[in-house]
Amino acid sequence: MPEVTLPALIQQMLQPDFYPHGVQTPIQLLQTHISYVLLTGDYAYKVKKPVNFGFLDFSCPKRRQHYCQEELRLNARWAPDLYLEVLPISEHPAGRYRLGANNGHPVVEHTLKMRQFPQEGLFSHLFESGQLTAADLEALGRQTAAFHQQADHGDEIRQFGSLTMIRRTLDGNYQASLPYIGRAQTQQQYEETRQFTDPFLVDHSRWFERRQREGKIRECHGDLHLGNVCRYQNQIRAFDCIEFNDEFRCIDVIYDAAFMVMDLEFRGRTDLAYAFLNTYLEYTCDYWGAVLLPFYCSVRAYVRAKVNSLILDDPGLTPSQLASAQEVAAAYYRQAWAYGRPRQGRLLVMSGHSGSGKSTVARHLAQTLGAIHIRSDAVRKHLAGIPLHQRGDDSLYTPEMTDLTYTQLQELGLFLAGQGLTVILDARYDRQVQRQGILIQAAGRNLPVNILHCHAPLEVLAQRLDKRQGDIADATADLLPHQLRALEPFTEQEQPLVISVDTSGDWRTGLHREPQLTQPPPCLA
């Protein structure tokens, strides 16, 4: 394959004398299918390629200038310390280029100037080096929740969440992938993936319409995956949001979050995916939206497959690079297909006194099994309209508020599990009526249920509650005597469903030996 020569401008931008500041040599060049990024040391410069893929049009200088400005504006929402300014590039005699307008010479290009950060800070790099932790993803989940809650969501943005617009996006993805059937995916995969997403949109049209009405269509990031998140000066920053297509950016917030979930699951780390997702859901209380995750994760995987397929037509790639791109595209097509496979939902109901380790066990299981973890403490505070870390007063714990909270837990759990998700309901569940309501309705819907009863010696419970910090739960050790009196024993019907978890010992080893937890429910297919 002949070597492809870089454009003259990029060749000159690789030279230190192009810049009005000192640089670190050699200047590094990174490329995507739509841009060049030059790393100079303190600063990075992005130049958009003159390409037109239909969904993205950088074909003329005016468009590239416009989208440089848009990229600056949009990324300033999350990473204002990384995005600095848009600079013109002028052309001088003898084909020389200069950074900035100069002496009336024509401006022929624009570049986005950014603060350069160490590539080792990228979440993708941290992942590959084994340094990315659940705590990192939980922090990102909180940030993403705050970002979405503040994002614009007016009428102009809301219209992008219509069924017509979603259908257009789906059709565009599938149409763009047609040339790669037989190269990166099979005809059967293509058809079966469409047989999942197309009917889903029709059969559940009311879900999508409700999302529109409730203001869940917002001006999001649009490209939230590990390669677009970094640690910078001890802060987590998401960057490189979608600027080139309003339709790809103005989306359902769950669709935005689904990209990170899909990316981590694609890399084989369901635990990190659900550390992010459950933190995000806890802070947004958007549990109803979780029902759309299989659909949106499939779409996200298909988009990544499509993008990697487009690379296959790049004449500048070596045979090994083409083979790698084809392998990655094929893996994403398989991932998109897999999200559409039928699965059996189930419920895991936590039980135990405050301080018994319910949430710790539930969090571990959620990350192990890929489950939606719903805490009563979060639901209660969202219902009351108070911040999660604000301590609730007596009105938050009236019998009426407790009944409302458990009713909400039951409705959410049954609904999500009924759609094939594994759901963990995390509350004390110390009353038989609370448990029986779930068991009766779950049985009527053929949903498997287990009750995980967490316990430890009373002095251990008290010590844990006295030392608890930074958690959203309000319970204190002085409540334990009342809880002990209120506990109603498991009925004969419940006993076979109970898994006892002594959290004062090595409870993880015990859980991993439980067949009900280690063997996933059978697929519906």
Legacy VTK file of the C-alpha trace (Angstrom):
# vtk DataFile Version 3.0
C-alpha trace
ASCII
DATASET POLYDATA
POINTS 525 float
0.000 0.000 0.000
1.478 3.417 -0.960
2.288 5.792 1.860
-0.199 8.670 2.139
1.435 12.108 2.415
0.160 14.419 5.126
-1.297 17.767 4.016
1.266 20.578 3.824
-0.366 22.400 6.743
-0.061 19.391 9.049
3.518 18.832 7.975
4.335 22.409 8.974
2.430 22.083 12.249
4.797 19.254 13.099
7.668 21.769 13.047
8.567 23.654 16.262
8.910 27.041 14.507
5.202 26.994 13.587
4.280 27.946 17.159
4.784 31.213 19.081
5.686 29.253 22.215
8.147 26.585 23.174
7.266 23.012 22.278
8.247 19.550 23.347
9.915 17.737 20.466
9.175 15.713 18.584
5.643 17.064 18.205
3.217 14.151 18.281
0.427 13.713 15.758
-2.768 11.844 16.615
-5.373 11.132 13.954
-9.000 10.127 13.888
-11.153 9.759 10.782
-12.275 13.392 11.209
-9.368 15.344 12.698
-5.653 15.812 13.313
-4.476 16.551 16.856
-0.960 17.874 17.411
0.557 17.570 20.878
3.170 20.273 21.511
3.765 19.934 25.229
1.686 22.530 27.073
-0.935 22.820 24.331
-2.751 20.619 21.844
-4.082 21.871 18.513
-6.950 20.228 16.655
-7.522 20.676 12.914
-10.645 19.207 11.337
-10.246 17.135 8.196
-12.114 18.234 5.034
-14.466 15.245 5.027
-18.179 14.720 4.507
-19.800 11.559 5.855
-23.380 12.808 5.549
-23.938 12.902 9.293
-20.835 15.111 9.510
-19.818 17.801 7.006
-16.422 19.508 7.377
-16.042 19.903 3.628
-15.463 23.670 3.492
-13.355 26.066 5.618
-16.403 28.000 6.854
-17.959 24.842 8.208
-14.725 23.820 9.900
-14.467 27.252 11.532
-18.070 27.048 12.722
-17.601 23.627 14.251
-14.366 24.682 15.939
-16.350 27.423 17.667
-19.112 24.976 18.544
-16.602 22.534 19.988
-15.178 25.307 22.174
-18.632 26.407 23.366
-19.985 22.966 24.105
-16.945 21.518 25.834
-16.665 24.563 28.084
-19.714 23.170 29.914
-17.703 20.309 31.434
-14.035 21.103 30.788
-13.551 24.885 30.579
-9.971 24.550 31.825
-9.051 22.335 28.855
-10.620 24.302 25.981
-8.964 27.666 25.390
-9.655 29.373 22.029
-10.127 29.045 18.278
-7.243 30.471 16.233
-7.054 31.306 12.522
-4.309 29.933 10.290
-3.180 32.184 7.430
-1.420 31.243 4.213
1.729 33.150 3.203
3.820 33.117 0.011
5.573 29.946 -1.074
2.955 27.800 0.635
3.918 28.777 4.153
1.329 28.799 6.921
1.232 30.898 10.080
-0.752 30.537 13.278
-3.003 33.607 13.493
-4.121 36.262 10.986
-1.118 38.207 9.707
-0.680 41.303 7.466
-3.760 40.689 5.397
-2.751 37.202 4.305
-5.803 35.012 3.685
-7.104 32.855 6.513
-7.443 29.348 5.115
-8.022 27.233 8.198
-8.838 27.330 11.902
-7.526 25.294 14.805
-8.858 24.677 18.280
-6.253 25.338 20.943
-6.534 23.192 24.051
-4.630 22.609 27.228
-2.614 19.421 26.785
-2.845 16.853 29.546
-0.716 13.733 30.004
-2.111 10.895 27.921
-1.590 8.685 30.969
-4.540 10.536 32.527
-7.012 9.237 29.947
-9.521 6.817 31.426
-8.792 4.509 28.489
-5.100 4.489 29.427
-5.894 4.026 33.117
-8.140 1.121 32.167
-5.480 -0.571 30.072
-2.889 -0.169 32.827
-5.246 -1.579 35.464
-5.488 1.689 37.399
-9.121 2.598 36.724
-11.242 1.910 39.806
-14.891 1.654 40.745
-14.414 4.865 42.740
-13.360 6.643 39.517
-16.508 5.478 37.755
-18.697 6.412 40.708
-17.209 9.920 40.646
-17.900 10.096 36.911
-21.455 8.920 37.565
-22.033 11.790 39.995
-20.525 14.302 37.561
-22.581 12.992 34.655
-25.752 13.247 36.746
-24.975 16.877 37.616
-24.081 17.668 33.995
-27.361 16.232 32.702
-29.449 17.985 35.311
-27.996 21.345 34.262
-28.039 20.709 30.495
-30.336 22.690 28.194
-33.657 21.037 27.386
-35.938 23.548 25.663
-38.515 22.891 22.951
-35.949 22.982 20.144
-33.869 20.335 21.879
-36.875 18.255 22.944
-37.934 17.656 19.344
-34.816 15.540 18.791
-36.341 12.930 21.090
-39.320 12.309 18.844
-39.938 8.852 17.462
-39.340 10.228 13.968
-35.893 11.534 14.889
-34.904 8.356 16.735
-36.085 6.292 13.792
-34.050 8.474 11.419
-30.923 7.932 13.498
-31.487 4.167 13.530
-32.122 4.016 9.800
-29.051 6.139 9.115
-26.847 3.803 11.146
-28.191 0.705 9.459
-27.966 2.234 5.989
-24.342 3.282 6.551
-23.450 -0.251 7.647
-24.854 -2.037 4.580
-21.592 -1.988 2.585
-19.848 -3.830 5.412
-22.164 -6.828 5.622
-19.954 -9.786 4.874
-16.863 -7.799 5.878
-17.515 -6.923 9.526
-20.872 -8.516 10.325
-23.052 -11.259 8.924
-26.399 -10.802 7.209
-28.037 -12.738 10.075
-26.524 -10.447 12.716
-27.714 -7.405 10.813
-31.258 -8.715 10.495
-31.532 -9.919 14.099
-30.180 -6.634 15.466
-32.819 -4.742 13.488
-35.450 -7.234 14.619
-34.708 -6.058 18.167
-34.437 -2.276 17.773
-37.137 -1.625 15.162
-40.017 -3.362 17.007
-38.762 -1.995 20.356
-39.297 1.543 19.104
-42.809 0.722 17.944
-43.910 -1.495 20.834
-42.672 0.935 23.480
-43.420 4.217 21.738
-45.146 5.508 24.887
-41.919 5.175 26.848
-40.087 7.401 24.375
-42.949 9.921 24.265
-42.961 10.066 28.067
-39.234 10.800 28.056
-39.904 13.780 25.813
-42.693 15.098 28.019
-40.589 14.777 31.166
-37.679 16.794 29.756
-35.253 13.882 29.482
-34.063 14.988 26.023
-31.161 17.345 26.693
-28.083 18.832 25.079
-25.773 16.074 26.248
-22.163 15.082 25.653
-22.979 12.600 22.915
-19.675 10.697 22.915
-19.117 9.702 26.532
-16.666 6.805 26.518
-13.350 6.042 28.227
-11.281 7.711 25.514
-13.060 11.025 26.129
-12.615 11.223 29.911
-9.441 12.085 31.791
-8.005 12.999 35.138
-6.653 16.532 34.997
-5.271 18.332 38.065
-7.026 15.850 40.377
-10.352 16.425 38.638
-12.330 14.232 36.277
-13.010 15.912 32.962
-15.097 14.697 30.031
-14.056 16.303 26.746
-14.529 16.033 22.969
-18.321 16.080 23.010
-20.272 15.912 19.757
-20.266 19.330 18.111
-20.853 18.416 14.465
-24.410 17.061 14.637
-27.238 18.349 16.850
-29.121 15.099 16.368
-26.289 13.095 17.917
-25.882 15.464 20.887
-29.472 16.396 21.762
-30.533 13.015 23.047
-32.094 11.159 25.936
-29.859 11.421 28.996
-30.035 7.635 29.378
-28.710 7.289 25.832
-25.783 9.505 26.807
-25.024 7.424 29.912
-25.483 4.199 27.943
-22.304 4.850 25.959
-20.105 4.520 29.057
-22.016 1.413 30.152
-21.603 -0.174 26.726
-17.937 0.798 26.466
-17.054 -0.843 29.777
-19.126 -3.951 29.094
-17.485 -4.223 25.673
-14.145 -4.258 27.480
-15.354 -7.027 29.778
-15.802 -4.904 32.901
-19.431 -5.128 33.882
-18.394 -4.251 37.434
-17.108 -0.821 36.407
-20.052 -0.278 34.069
-22.523 -0.752 36.896
-20.458 1.240 39.382
-20.953 4.150 36.984
-24.562 3.395 36.093
-25.922 2.843 39.587
-24.252 5.973 40.914
-25.716 7.917 38.012
-29.202 6.496 38.598
-29.009 7.098 42.322
-28.230 10.783 41.833
-30.779 11.356 39.060
-33.464 8.937 40.326
-34.012 8.137 36.645
-34.709 4.487 37.373
-37.674 4.362 34.996
-35.279 5.291 32.198
-33.145 2.216 32.891
-35.671 0.146 30.943
-34.271 1.733 27.766
-30.701 0.610 28.445
-30.687 -2.595 26.322
-32.063 -0.622 23.372
-29.713 2.326 23.731
-26.665 0.163 24.498
-27.354 -1.780 21.317
-27.588 1.444 19.333
-24.361 2.715 20.917
-22.506 -0.461 20.038
-23.825 -0.276 16.489
-22.634 3.328 16.136
-19.144 2.276 17.222
-19.280 -0.604 14.761
-20.298 1.782 11.996
-17.505 4.246 12.798
-14.916 1.466 12.770
-16.397 0.196 9.518
-15.867 3.584 7.872
-12.193 3.277 8.711
-12.030 0.252 6.427
-12.304 2.600 3.440
-9.345 4.765 4.488
-6.629 4.283 1.824
-3.970 5.522 4.227
-4.135 2.524 6.540
-1.700 -0.355 6.438
-2.984 -3.939 6.045
-2.448 -4.598 9.745
-4.379 -1.445 10.662
-7.222 -2.464 8.366
-7.321 -5.942 9.894
-7.448 -4.425 13.372
-10.257 -2.037 12.405
-12.243 -4.902 10.885
-11.817 -6.989 14.035
-12.953 -4.145 16.266
-15.944 -3.358 14.034
-16.979 -7.019 14.062
-16.757 -7.136 17.858
-19.004 -4.073 18.171
-21.538 -5.550 15.754
-21.634 -8.682 17.934
-22.105 -6.524 21.021
-25.001 -4.647 19.414
-26.604 -7.974 18.508
-26.095 -9.407 22.009
-28.021 -6.586 23.711
-31.069 -7.664 21.770
-31.054 -11.265 22.986
-33.991 -12.075 25.294
-33.116 -12.399 28.961
-34.943 -13.328 32.143
-35.324 -10.580 34.711
-35.107 -11.239 38.443
-35.344 -9.535 41.811
-32.960 -9.635 44.740
-34.500 -8.211 47.906
-32.142 -7.088 50.645
-33.149 -7.388 54.272
-31.531 -6.507 57.561
-31.047 -3.844 60.202
-29.245 -0.572 59.630
-25.499 -1.166 59.656
-25.876 -4.816 58.632
-24.012 -4.212 55.360
-27.024 -4.420 53.035
-25.818 -1.679 50.724
-22.248 -2.987 50.692
-23.442 -6.456 49.725
-25.949 -5.059 47.228
-23.311 -2.859 45.609
-20.988 -5.836 45.242
-23.735 -7.964 43.699
-24.858 -5.197 41.374
-21.353 -4.876 39.975
-20.875 -8.656 39.797
-24.211 -9.483 38.170
-24.825 -6.312 36.183
-27.876 -5.329 38.216
-29.827 -2.138 38.823
-29.298 -1.261 42.505
-32.118 0.813 44.039
-31.609 2.079 47.593
-34.562 3.088 49.728
-32.507 5.946 51.203
-32.144 7.514 47.737
-35.750 6.917 46.697
-37.064 8.367 49.982
-35.054 11.570 49.612
-35.906 12.002 45.952
-39.600 11.626 46.804
-39.187 14.313 49.462
-37.252 16.566 47.089
-34.158 16.940 49.269
-30.485 16.432 48.289
-29.160 12.945 48.918
-26.517 14.037 51.407
-28.850 16.323 53.363
-29.959 14.790 56.631
-33.699 14.230 56.739
-35.933 15.401 59.569
-38.725 13.430 61.244
-41.132 14.104 58.351
-38.944 11.953 56.109
-39.546 8.883 58.272
-43.276 8.958 58.960
-45.226 5.729 58.339
-46.833 7.387 55.326
-43.459 8.300 53.799
-42.132 4.825 54.501
-45.136 3.222 52.772
-44.682 5.544 49.787
-41.004 4.633 49.558
-41.615 0.879 49.651
-44.437 1.211 47.129
-42.077 3.012 44.777
-39.396 0.359 45.280
-41.858 -2.408 44.502
-43.212 -0.718 41.375
-39.735 0.004 40.036
-38.417 -3.464 40.808
-41.314 -5.331 39.231
-41.372 -3.103 36.156
-37.645 -3.304 35.415
-37.365 -7.008 36.193
-40.398 -7.591 34.001
-38.407 -6.157 31.114
-35.518 -8.570 31.601
-33.282 -6.637 34.005
-31.796 -7.897 37.258
-32.852 -5.541 40.054
-31.668 -5.290 43.654
-34.078 -3.612 46.076
-32.012 -2.330 48.976
-34.049 -1.611 52.109
-34.645 -3.127 55.541
-37.673 -5.143 54.408
-38.295 -6.074 58.025
-42.087 -6.378 57.662
-43.824 -9.348 56.109
-46.341 -7.204 54.241
-43.515 -5.408 52.419
-41.977 -8.690 51.315
-45.238 -10.454 50.524
-46.356 -7.751 48.118
-43.269 -8.347 46.023
-43.384 -12.146 46.231
-47.031 -12.406 45.203
-46.703 -10.089 42.214
-43.363 -11.544 41.135
-44.860 -15.044 41.170
-47.715 -13.854 38.968
-45.144 -12.563 36.455
-42.844 -15.604 36.638
-40.008 -13.504 38.063
-37.483 -15.322 40.260
-36.876 -13.690 43.652
-34.322 -14.159 46.392
-34.133 -12.450 49.768
-30.642 -11.690 51.058
-30.807 -11.306 54.820
-27.708 -9.464 56.076
-26.837 -9.697 59.755
-24.014 -9.188 62.213
-23.676 -8.998 66.023
-25.425 -6.024 67.585
-22.177 -4.439 68.757
-20.822 -4.606 65.189
-23.957 -2.888 63.842
-23.623 -0.110 66.403
-19.921 0.413 65.663
-20.573 0.655 61.950
-23.332 3.217 62.389
-21.211 5.306 64.765
-18.364 5.362 62.229
-20.497 5.898 59.111
-19.491 8.969 57.111
-20.235 10.283 53.645
-23.228 8.020 53.050
-26.732 9.124 52.153
-28.328 6.960 54.893
-29.446 8.775 58.039
-29.806 5.837 60.452
-27.922 6.024 63.769
-27.134 3.416 66.406
-29.919 4.594 68.732
-32.487 3.260 66.239
-31.310 -0.343 66.560
-33.453 -1.320 69.570
-36.604 -0.197 67.734
-35.542 -2.066 64.588
-34.927 -5.246 66.573
-38.450 -5.080 68.001
-40.014 -4.331 64.596
-38.400 -7.235 62.725
-40.966 -9.801 61.619
-39.605 -13.327 60.996
-39.559 -14.884 57.562
-42.635 -16.934 56.781
-42.625 -20.565 55.758
-43.196 -19.419 52.181
-40.199 -17.068 52.337
-37.699 -19.399 53.975
-36.636 -21.263 50.786
-35.890 -17.925 49.120
-33.687 -16.549 51.901
-29.903 -16.387 51.604
-28.331 -15.601 54.973
-25.299 -13.310 54.776
-23.169 -12.912 57.916
-21.380 -9.650 57.117
-19.086 -9.925 60.131
-17.167 -12.638 58.281
-15.966 -13.406 54.759
-19.350 -12.880 53.169
-18.035 -12.542 49.584
-16.792 -16.134 49.555
-20.155 -17.342 50.788
-22.059 -15.399 48.150
-19.892 -16.767 45.370
-20.914 -20.278 46.397
-24.651 -19.546 46.193
-26.076 -21.205 43.048
-28.991 -18.738 42.969
-26.479 -15.905 42.506
-23.672 -17.516 40.552
-25.975 -19.042 37.912
-27.822 -16.394 35.891
-31.498 -16.954 35.121
-32.130 -18.762 31.841
-32.493 -16.760 28.638
-36.063 -16.463 27.399
-35.041 -17.582 23.916
LINES 1 526
525 0 1 2 3 4 5 6 7 8 9 10 11 12 13 14 15 16 17 18 19 20 21 22 23 24 25 26 27 28 29 30 31 32 33 34 35 36 37 38 39 40 41 42 43 44 45 46 47 48 49 50 51 52 53 54 55 56 57 58 59 60 61 62 63 64 65 66 67 68 69 70 71 72 73 74 75 76 77 78 79 80 81 82 83 84 85 86 87 88 89 90 91 92 93 94 95 96 97 98 99 100 101 102 103 104 105 106 107 108 109 110 111 112 113 114 115 116 117 118 119 120 121 122 123 124 125 126 127 128 129 130 131 132 133 134 135 136 137 138 139 140 141 142 143 144 145 146 147 148 149 150 151 152 153 154 155 156 157 158 159 160 161 162 163 164 165 166 167 168 169 170 171 172 173 174 175 176 177 178 179 180 181 182 183 184 185 186 187 188 189 190 191 192 193 194 195 196 197 198 199 200 201 202 203 204 205 206 207 208 209 210 211 212 213 214 215 216 217 218 219 220 221 222 223 224 225 226 227 228 229 230 231 232 233 234 235 236 237 238 239 240 241 242 243 244 245 246 247 248 249 250 251 252 253 254 255 256 257 258 259 260 261 262 263 264 265 266 267 268 269 270 271 272 273 274 275 276 277 278 279 280 281 282 283 284 285 286 287 288 289 290 291 292 293 294 295 296 297 298 299 300 301 302 303 304 305 306 307 308 309 310 311 312 313 314 315 316 317 318 319 320 321 322 323 324 325 326 327 328 329 330 331 332 333 334 335 336 337 338 339 340 341 342 343 344 345 346 347 348 349 350 351 352 353 354 355 356 357 358 359 360 361 362 363 364 365 366 367 368 369 370 371 372 373 374 375 376 377 378 379 380 381 382 383 384 385 386 387 388 389 390 391 392 393 394 395 396 397 398 399 400 401 402 403 404 405 406 407 408 409 410 411 412 413 414 415 416 417 418 419 420 421 422 423 424 425 426 427 428 429 430 431 432 433 434 435 436 437 438 439 440 441 442 443 444 445 446 447 448 449 450 451 452 453 454 455 456 457 458 459 460 461 462 463 464 465 466 467 468 469 470 471 472 473 474 475 476 477 478 479 480 481 482 483 484 485 486 487 488 489 490 491 492 493 494 495 496 497 498 499 500 501 502 503 504 505 506 507 508 509 510 511 512 513 514 515 516 517 518 519 520 521 522 523 524
